[in-house]
Amino acid sequence: MLVSSCLLVRLAILLSIVLVQSCEAQSWEAFQKKHIDYPQTRASNPSAYCNLMMVKRNLNPIRCKPRNTFINYDNESVLQVCGNGGTRWQGNFYDSNESFPMIDCRYTDGKPPKDCKYKGTETSKRIRVACEEKKPVHLEKLL
């Protein structure tokens, strides 16, 4: 019985690693579409900005994405997080050395694809990204 439960635990850990890696496996182009908006698109307030950008970038085709962050800074500076603009955290994850202006969007109500509503919060924070071939491919968290 102990052997089979150990085996199940190992399988669960292996599955979670595979799932996390598949979430990270985007491209730099997909990262830009999801997370970079520079120069910043104009909107009357951060929530209106989120509602506009989530539709404009087609980020809710099937379900309302619970959260998305738009970095309002140039591509080259964000790209540098995987180089001398960042510090390796662990594995292929890097933390930015500097903060970036951004709007963090959190889902509040509505249905996809065009009626998802968001509360936007304007902030400036450091980011943690997964890097592949020295390019960000996944926004892990805000620091």
C-alpha angles and dihedrals in degrees: 000000000000091000093053093047090050089050091051091050091050092049091050091051092048092049092050091051091051091048093049091049092049090053089054095048099098128122129249087249092054090046090054092049092050101039117017125076112167127186085031116249111243120248135156094248140351094269092050087048092054093047091050097044097046089057095039091053093040093233095151106054096140108005137012107265107235094221141000133173125211115203110212097205136092122286094238094058092049090046089056091064086081089053134028092333091068144046122229110249101181136316108349094335121115131187118216115244091216135042122252128211109245147155117233113207123203123187116245108165148334141067134279146292102021106358101064109125125208140191109223125207121194112216145142117233144148117258137219115214137178110235130208120183089353093303129108111250102164133031102220102179148325116257 
